[in-house]
Amino acid sequence: MEDVLTLAKLDVGLVHRETMEVTPTITVPGMGSIFPGFSAMPAVFATAYLVGFSEWTCMRALVPFLAIDQKTVGLHIALDHIAATPVGMHVTAEVELTAIEGRKLRFRIDCRDDRETIGPGIHDRFIIDGSRFDSSLNRKLSAWRQGT
């Protein structure tokens, strides 16, 4: 019953923000160990990390509203990376919950560095039951291993 009451408090208009410093590990060349061609690229905040940072900020916004067994997964993200951010600057993601459709949640994203907007966009997340999701993944993995 408490789980339902906590989630019932979630409402459109919720705003949350997170800030982090751009370090060499989250730049484009920092991804070179996985994608070797990236090593020679400029040392700026990587788009992949901008996406992850945006998702993480949305996830953090939801923490007070989810029961222990609930989690959220990303469904869709549309994010423009419109300005480069060098090492040493800070990036801030501000997210606002703009729609709730059952268990589907939509966020507006505004990512900025210390000087300007770097990443406006939208992101959809879906509330899941963690145990059921894990069971589904285990069934999928088992079927794959069995070749079915």
Kinemage of the C-alpha trace (Angstrom):
@kinemage 1
@onewidth
@group {chain A} dominant
@subgroup {mainchain}
@vectorlist {calphas} color= white
{ca met a 1} P 0.000 0.000 0.000
{ca glu a 2} L 2.850 2.398 0.839
{ca asp a 3} L 4.358 1.765 -2.630
{ca val a 4} L 1.184 2.954 -4.347
{ca leu a 5} L 0.943 6.037 -2.135
{ca thr a 6} L 4.563 7.034 -2.859
{ca leu a 7} L 4.127 6.683 -6.623
{ca ala a 8} L 0.814 8.546 -6.392
{ca lys a 9} L 2.768 11.590 -5.171
{ca leu a 10} L 4.682 11.714 -8.468
{ca asp a 11} L 3.319 14.578 -10.541
{ca val a 12} L 3.984 16.552 -13.693
{ca gly a 13} L 6.188 19.545 -12.961
{ca leu a 14} L 8.783 17.663 -10.900
{ca val a 15} L 12.169 19.322 -11.551
{ca his a 16} L 15.574 17.874 -10.707
{ca arg a 17} L 19.129 18.847 -11.575
{ca glu a 18} L 22.557 17.270 -11.301
{ca thr a 19} L 25.985 18.785 -11.976
{ca met a 20} L 29.309 17.142 -12.746
{ca glu a 21} L 32.768 18.193 -13.867
{ca val a 22} L 34.040 17.137 -17.275
{ca thr a 23} L 37.121 14.982 -16.703
{ca pro a 24} L 39.325 13.254 -19.305
{ca thr a 25} L 37.553 9.915 -18.750
{ca ile a 26} L 34.203 11.254 -20.012
{ca thr a 27} L 35.549 12.893 -23.159
{ca val a 28} L 35.531 11.491 -26.674
{ca pro a 29} L 39.192 10.343 -26.452
{ca gly a 30} L 38.356 8.787 -23.081
{ca met a 31} L 36.216 6.290 -24.982
{ca gly a 32} L 39.234 5.225 -27.041
{ca ser a 33} L 39.754 1.980 -25.133
{ca ile a 34} L 36.398 0.758 -26.453
{ca phe a 35} L 36.311 2.626 -29.769
{ca pro a 36} L 39.956 3.118 -30.863
{ca gly a 37} L 39.136 5.710 -33.544
{ca phe a 38} L 37.965 8.093 -30.825
{ca ser a 39} L 41.451 8.477 -29.341
{ca ala a 40} L 42.461 11.141 -31.882
{ca met a 41} L 39.294 13.222 -31.424
{ca pro a 42} L 39.080 16.518 -29.481
{ca ala a 43} L 38.990 16.246 -25.673
{ca val a 44} L 35.390 17.368 -25.178
{ca phe a 45} L 32.434 15.930 -23.249
{ca ala a 46} L 31.318 12.869 -25.235
{ca thr a 47} L 27.782 12.671 -26.590
{ca ala a 48} L 27.469 9.149 -25.175
{ca tyr a 49} L 28.127 10.529 -21.696
{ca leu a 50} L 25.716 13.419 -22.286
{ca val a 51} L 23.015 10.848 -22.985
{ca gly a 52} L 23.969 8.795 -19.926
{ca phe a 53} L 24.131 11.876 -17.703
{ca ser a 54} L 20.672 12.944 -18.898
{ca glu a 55} L 19.216 9.498 -18.181
{ca trp a 56} L 20.905 9.362 -14.777
{ca thr a 57} L 19.461 12.759 -13.843
{ca cys a 58} L 15.950 11.543 -14.720
{ca met a 59} L 16.537 8.377 -12.690
{ca arg a 60} L 17.730 10.403 -9.693
{ca ala a 61} L 14.602 12.581 -9.897
{ca leu a 62} L 12.434 9.482 -9.463
{ca val a 63} L 14.243 7.873 -6.510
{ca pro a 64} L 11.937 9.308 -3.799
{ca phe a 65} L 8.840 8.071 -5.626
{ca leu a 66} L 9.717 4.452 -6.432
{ca ala a 67} L 9.296 1.426 -4.190
{ca ile a 68} L 12.329 -0.754 -3.494
{ca asp a 69} L 11.304 -3.279 -6.171
{ca gln a 70} L 10.530 -0.615 -8.796
{ca lys a 71} L 13.026 0.699 -11.314
{ca thr a 72} L 12.805 2.690 -14.504
{ca val a 73} L 14.199 1.860 -17.915
{ca gly a 74} L 14.784 4.197 -20.828
{ca leu a 75} L 12.413 3.907 -23.775
{ca his a 76} L 13.382 6.849 -25.957
{ca ile a 77} L 15.752 9.780 -25.954
{ca ala a 78} L 15.951 12.642 -28.427
{ca leu a 79} L 18.866 14.833 -27.460
{ca asp a 80} L 20.751 17.392 -29.546
{ca his a 81} L 24.411 17.882 -28.633
{ca ile a 82} L 24.789 21.457 -29.897
{ca ala a 83} L 27.947 22.752 -28.187
{ca ala a 84} L 31.292 21.292 -27.103
{ca thr a 85} L 32.398 21.311 -23.460
{ca pro a 86} L 36.132 21.066 -22.639
{ca val a 87} L 37.740 19.294 -19.690
{ca gly a 88} L 37.464 21.313 -16.469
{ca met a 89} L 34.067 22.863 -17.152
{ca his a 90} L 30.928 21.689 -15.387
{ca val a 91} L 27.797 20.335 -17.005
{ca thr a 92} L 24.362 20.557 -15.422
{ca ala a 93} L 21.345 18.563 -16.505
{ca glu a 94} L 17.984 19.936 -15.475
{ca val a 95} L 15.036 17.662 -16.128
{ca glu a 96} L 11.335 18.301 -15.769
{ca leu a 97} L 8.648 15.630 -15.738
{ca thr a 98} L 6.197 16.805 -18.400
{ca ala a 99} L 3.856 13.822 -18.825
{ca ile a 100} L 2.705 10.698 -17.010
{ca glu a 101} L 0.859 8.089 -19.072
{ca gly a 102} L 0.360 5.099 -16.791
{ca arg a 103} L 3.881 3.809 -16.164
{ca lys a 104} L 5.411 5.844 -19.010
{ca leu a 105} L 7.109 9.089 -17.957
{ca arg a 106} L 8.301 11.905 -20.242
{ca phe a 107} L 11.003 14.386 -19.270
{ca arg a 108} L 12.184 17.639 -20.826
{ca ile a 109} L 15.978 17.853 -20.687
{ca asp a 110} L 18.105 20.988 -20.593
{ca cys a 111} L 21.856 20.340 -20.370
{ca arg a 112} L 24.182 23.311 -19.992
{ca asp a 113} L 27.856 23.825 -19.351
{ca asp a 114} L 29.328 26.801 -17.502
{ca arg a 115} L 28.735 28.994 -20.560
{ca glu a 116} L 25.792 27.816 -22.660
{ca thr a 117} L 23.144 25.257 -23.503
{ca ile a 118} L 24.778 22.096 -24.808
{ca gly a 119} L 21.973 19.544 -24.984
{ca pro a 120} L 18.235 20.152 -25.136
{ca gly a 121} L 15.929 17.185 -25.570
{ca ile a 122} L 13.286 14.797 -24.289
{ca his a 123} L 13.499 11.413 -22.616
{ca asp a 124} L 10.884 8.736 -21.914
{ca arg a 125} L 11.250 6.227 -19.085
{ca phe a 126} L 9.049 3.316 -18.059
{ca ile a 127} L 8.421 2.112 -14.496
{ca ile a 128} L 9.077 -1.615 -14.113
{ca asp a 129} L 8.926 -4.253 -11.421
{ca gly a 130} L 12.590 -5.210 -10.969
{ca ser a 131} L 11.949 -8.866 -10.088
{ca arg a 132} L 9.670 -9.474 -13.066
{ca phe a 133} L 12.102 -7.714 -15.383
{ca asp a 134} L 15.021 -9.823 -14.124
{ca ser a 135} L 12.978 -13.018 -14.576
{ca ser a 136} L 12.144 -12.022 -18.133
{ca leu a 137} L 15.812 -11.368 -18.900
{ca asn a 138} L 16.805 -14.740 -17.411
{ca arg a 139} L 14.219 -16.519 -19.585
{ca lys a 140} L 15.508 -14.690 -22.657
{ca leu a 141} L 19.117 -15.565 -21.859
{ca ser a 142} L 18.232 -19.202 -21.166
{ca ala a 143} L 16.354 -19.507 -24.468
{ca trp a 144} L 19.266 -17.908 -26.323
{ca arg a 145} L 21.752 -20.318 -24.732
{ca gln a 146} L 19.531 -23.238 -25.727
{ca gly a 147} L 19.305 -21.921 -29.275
{ca thr a 148} L 15.549 -21.442 -29.202
